[in-house]
């Protein structure tokens, strides 16, 4: 349901914290391209900030 809401609102980047967190990873999905990237959870905030800054 929350993913559907994000799609309707047009959120450009979606962070998925799921089962991979146990292994220290999260997923970053680019809604426009559909690309999904697995990131180490300790690098996620930095990488997401870089992506948002580059999209401005």
C-alpha positions in Angstrom: 0.0 0.0 0.0 2.8 2.5 0.9 4.6 1.7 -2.4 1.4 2.5 -4.3 1.1 5.8 -2.4 4.6 6.7 -3.3 3.9 6.0 -7.0 0.7 8.1 -6.9 2.6 11.0 -5.3 5.4 10.8 -7.8 8.2 10.2 -5.2 11.3 10.0 -7.4 13.4 7.8 -5.1 12.1 5.0 -2.8 14.2 3.4 -0.1 13.2 -0.1 0.8 14.3 -1.4 4.2 13.4 -5.0 4.2 14.9 -8.5 4.7 18.2 -7.3 3.4 18.7 -5.1 6.5 19.7 -8.3 8.4 22.6 -8.5 6.0 23.3 -4.8 6.2 21.7 -3.7 2.9 18.8 -1.5 1.8 17.4 -1.0 -1.7 17.2 2.3 -3.5 14.6 2.4 -6.4 14.6 5.1 -9.0 10.9 5.4 -9.9 11.5 6.9 -13.3 13.8 4.2 -14.6 12.8 1.3 -12.4 16.4 0.6 -11.5 16.9 -1.0 -8.1 20.3 -0.7 -6.4 21.3 -2.5 -3.2 23.3 -0.3 -0.9 25.2 -1.0 2.3 22.9 0.4 5.0 25.8 2.5 6.5 26.3 4.2 3.1 22.6 4.7 2.3 22.1 8.2 3.7 25.1 9.6 1.9 24.3 8.0 -1.5 20.6 9.0 -1.3 21.7 12.6 -0.5 24.0 12.6 -3.5 21.3 11.3 -5.8 18.8 13.9 -4.6 21.3 16.7 -5.0 22.2 15.6 -8.6 18.5 15.6 -9.6 18.0 19.3 -8.7 
